[in-house]
Amino acid sequence: MPEQWNDSQPIYRQLRDKMVGLILEGALIEGESIPSVRTVSSEYKINHLTVSKAYQSLVDEGLLEKRRGLGMFVLTGARQRILQAEKTQFLTVELPQLVMRLSQLGISPNELITHLQSLGAQATSGEKE
């Protein structure tokens, strides 16, 4: 089913983020080819230049490589690079924002931990079903 794009950021960026998610999930495996620009353009009904821009962004980040005549491939180590970048982003940007929001709402660290543990238990019990 075609992706529903939103207006929060450019489509090429949303596609780039989707590809990063697929690498993290293991749906796109290191060393293997990814769908062609034409395939993605057709499937998601977006301009091929938009797909090319998303792919080029991933090449620039060292996650994909172009192989002339063969297509685009996920580079070895791409998943680990993504994990490290995402962890850094979370710890340096998102977590401080969360701490500020908790403070604004008067939520104590212990209250947050209790709630997180409860959510973790729910997620674990849901996996067993």
C-alpha positions in Angstrom: 0.0 0.0 0.0 1.4 3.4 -0.9 2.9 5.5 1.9 0.9 8.5 3.1 3.2 11.5 3.1 2.8 14.3 5.5 3.6 18.0 5.4 6.0 18.0 8.4 9.1 17.6 6.2 10.0 17.1 2.5 9.0 13.7 1.0 12.6 12.9 0.1 13.4 13.2 3.8 10.4 11.0 4.8 11.5 8.4 2.3 15.1 8.6 3.6 13.8 8.0 7.1 11.7 5.1 5.9 14.7 3.5 4.3 16.8 4.0 7.5 13.9 2.3 9.4 14.0 -0.7 7.0 17.7 -1.1 7.5 17.3 -1.0 11.3 14.5 -3.5 11.1 16.6 -5.8 8.9 14.2 -5.6 6.0 17.0 -4.1 3.9 20.1 -6.3 4.6 23.7 -5.1 4.4 25.3 -6.1 1.1 22.0 -6.6 -0.7 20.5 -4.3 -3.3 17.6 -2.0 -2.6 14.6 -1.4 -4.9 15.4 0.7 -7.9 14.4 4.4 -8.2 11.8 3.6 -10.8 10.3 0.8 -8.6 10.0 3.1 -5.5 8.8 6.0 -7.6 6.0 3.8 -9.1 5.1 2.1 -5.9 4.8 5.2 -3.8 3.6 7.4 -6.7 6.3 10.0 -6.2 8.6 11.7 -8.6 11.7 9.7 -9.5 13.9 12.8 -8.7 12.5 12.7 -5.2 13.5 9.1 -4.8 17.0 9.9 -6.3 17.4 12.7 -3.8 16.5 10.4 -0.8 18.9 7.7 -2.1 21.7 10.3 -2.6 21.2 11.4 0.9 21.8 7.8 2.1 24.9 7.5 -0.1 26.3 10.8 1.3 25.7 9.4 4.8 27.7 6.3 4.0 24.7 3.9 4.2 24.3 3.0 0.5 26.6 2.7 -2.4 26.0 2.9 -6.1 27.3 0.1 -8.3 27.4 1.1 -11.9 25.0 -1.0 -13.9 23.9 -3.0 -10.8 22.0 -0.5 -8.7 22.2 0.6 -5.1 23.3 -1.6 -2.2 23.3 -1.3 1.6 26.8 -0.9 2.8 28.3 -3.2 5.4 28.1 -1.5 8.8 25.2 0.7 7.8 22.9 -0.7 10.5 25.6 -0.1 13.2 26.2 3.5 11.9 22.5 4.2 12.0 22.1 2.8 15.6 25.0 4.9 16.8 23.6 8.1 15.2 20.1 7.4 16.5 21.4 6.8 20.0 23.5 10.0 19.9 20.4 11.9 18.6 18.2 10.5 21.4 20.7 11.2 24.2 21.8 14.7 23.1 18.5 16.1 21.7 15.4 14.1 22.5 16.2 13.0 26.0 17.0 16.6 27.2 13.7 17.7 25.6 11.9 14.9 27.4 13.5 15.9 30.8 12.4 19.5 30.2 8.8 18.4 29.4 8.7 16.1 32.5 9.8 19.0 34.6 7.1 21.2 33.1 4.4 18.6 33.9 5.7 17.9 37.4 6.5 14.2 36.6 9.2 12.8 38.8 11.9 10.5 37.5 10.6 7.7 39.7 7.0 8.2 38.4 8.4 8.0 34.8 10.4 4.9 35.6 7.4 3.2 37.1 5.3 4.0 34.0 8.0 2.8 31.7 8.3 -0.5 33.5 4.6 -0.9 33.2 4.7 -0.2 29.5 7.6 -2.6 29.1 5.7 -5.3 31.0 2.6 -4.7 28.7 4.8 -5.0 25.6 6.5 -8.2 26.8 3.1 -9.8 27.6 1.8 -8.8 24.2 4.7 -10.5 22.5 4.0 -13.8 24.2 0.4 -14.0 23.0 
